[in-house]
């Protein structure tokens, strides 16, 4: 819902509109957000992935309220790229059923590392984008390649890098490949492919 800057009228998106009432519509939206926050607090996978809130906003909300539990990474292409590096398999992301499971996969690696386990989701996200700047050029799955040369950095928590210690995280992948969440068609959340003009009402 938003206010038309010219007429001052409150415009309600069809998806959320309740009896053409801004008050009732706002209450509905608020309840859905509060439900998501409660599901996020309990790490309720089903509640999170079936939320009515769009995926991008859904995971932004979760990463703000619970920065130690969720990542500030919302692009499936980027999550697939990072998973490929940790599992040393360019198709590793295909074995996860959606953004939630992909985030959990990365957080699991983070929490098993003696340095990274102390970082919150924002710090880990910063580390990922600094060590793997190649991710910013990823447009689709075909662009995902394994990176052999890591970015050189000073080894310090303040700079959010591990100076190549990511390889010690990657070694953990051998014992975790059997535990990758599998596709679940009932709970899988579809992603939007391609670059299109955003229809906010939709």
N, C-alpha and C positions, 0 to 999 in steps of 0.2 A: 504494500500500500504506500502511496506517495501523494504529495500535494502538487497539483498543477500550478506552476509558477505564474501563469497568466490569469487563470480564473480563480485560483485559491481552492478549487474543488478537490476533495480527497478521492483519488482514483484507487479502486480496489481490483487487484488481479483476480481473474475468474477462479483460479485454483483455491484462493483463500476467502473469497467473498462469502459473507454470511448475511443474508437478507439485506444486502446493500447498506449495511450498517457499519460505519468505521469503528464504532465501539465494540460491536460483537466480533468483527473481523480481527481487530487488534487483540482481543482476549483470546481468540483462537490461535493466532500466531504466537502469542506469549506462552500459552499452554504447551504448544508443540516445542518451543525452545526450552522451556523448563523441563519437559519430559526428556529431551535430548541431553540436557545437563545431568539429570538424574541417571540416565542410562550410561552417560560417560563416566560419572563418578563410580558406578558399579561395574564398569567395563562390560556392560551388557551388549555383546556383539549383535544379537538379533535386533534389539531395540535401536542400536546405532545405524545399522545398515538398512533398516526399513523406515527410518525417519522420513517424514514428508519434506524436510528441508533439503534444498539442493546440495549435492555432494561437496562442492567448493565451500559453501557457507557452513555446512555441517562440520567439516573438519577444521575450519578456521575457529569456530566456536569452541570445539573440544580442545584445540591446542592452546587457546587463550586461558580457558578455565582450568585445564589440567596439563600444564607444560611438561610434567614429568612422565605423563602417560601416553601422549600423542605428539606426533611430529607436525611441524609447520611446513610440510611438503604435501601438496594436494594434487599434483599432476601424476597421473598413472604412468605416463611415459618416463618421468623423472624417477618415480619409485621403481619402475622396471629396470632402469639403468643402474640405480644404486644396488638393487638386489643382484643384478648380473655380476657386479664387481665382487660382492661378498661371497656369492655362491660360485664364482668363477664359471658362470654359465650364462651366455647371452639370452637364453630362453627361460631363465629362472623365474621371472615374473609371471610367466604363464601358469605356474603351479599354484598361484595364490588367487583367490576368488574375487578380490576387489581391493579398494583402497585400504579398508580397515585391516585386512589380513596382511597386506604388503607393509603397512606401517608397523604392525606387530612383529613381522619378520625382521625388520631393520632394528627395532627397539630391542629385540631379543639379543641380537649381535652386540649392540651397544652395551647392554647390561652385563654381558659376559666379559667385557674388556676392563682390565684394572684401572685404566685412566678414564675411558669413555663412560663408565657406569655412573660417574659423578656428575655427568652433564645432564641438563634438561633437554627437552625436545628442540628448543630454539638453538641452543649451543651445538647440539649434534647436527642439526640442519645446516648451520653455518660451516661446520667442519666439512660436511659432505660437499657443499658447493665450492669450498675453497680447495679441497684436495682433488675434486673431479669437476673442474670448470667445463669439461667437454659436454656435460649434461645439458648446458644451455643451448647447444646446437641440435639437440634431439628433436626431430619432428614426428617420428613414428617409430614403430618397432624395428624397422629395417636399419635404423641409425644406431642401434645399440651394439657397441663393441666393447670388448674387454680392454681395460687400460693397463698398460705395462709400466709406463713411466709416470710416477706420481709427482705432484707438484712439490718442489723442495720448500721446506718451511722451517722456521725456528721451533724447536721443541719446547713449547710452554702452554700451559692451560689457558693463559690470557689470549693467546693467538689462536686458540681452538684448533690446534693441529696436533698430530701425533708423529710427524716426521717419518712416515713410512711404517709405523707400527700397525697400520691398517692390515698389513699382511698377517699379523698374529691374530687378528679377528677373522680374516678369511680362512685361516687354517681350521677354525672351529666349524666351518661349513661341512666338512667331511662327516662329522658326527651328527649333523642336524638335517641332512637331506631327507632322511626318512620321516621327519616330523613336519614337513611342509604342509600347511593346510591345503586341502584339495578343493576343486571346483564344487560349488553347491548351487545348483540352478535355482532353488527356491529362494535363497538368500542373496544371490549374486546381484550386485547393483550395476546396471548398465552405465557405460561411460559415453560421453559425447565425443565423437571422432571428428577430426578435421577442424579447419579454422573457419568459423562462420560468424556473422554478425549476431551479437547476443540479443535475444528477445527476452527482456527482463520479465515481462508479464508471463511469458510461457514458463 
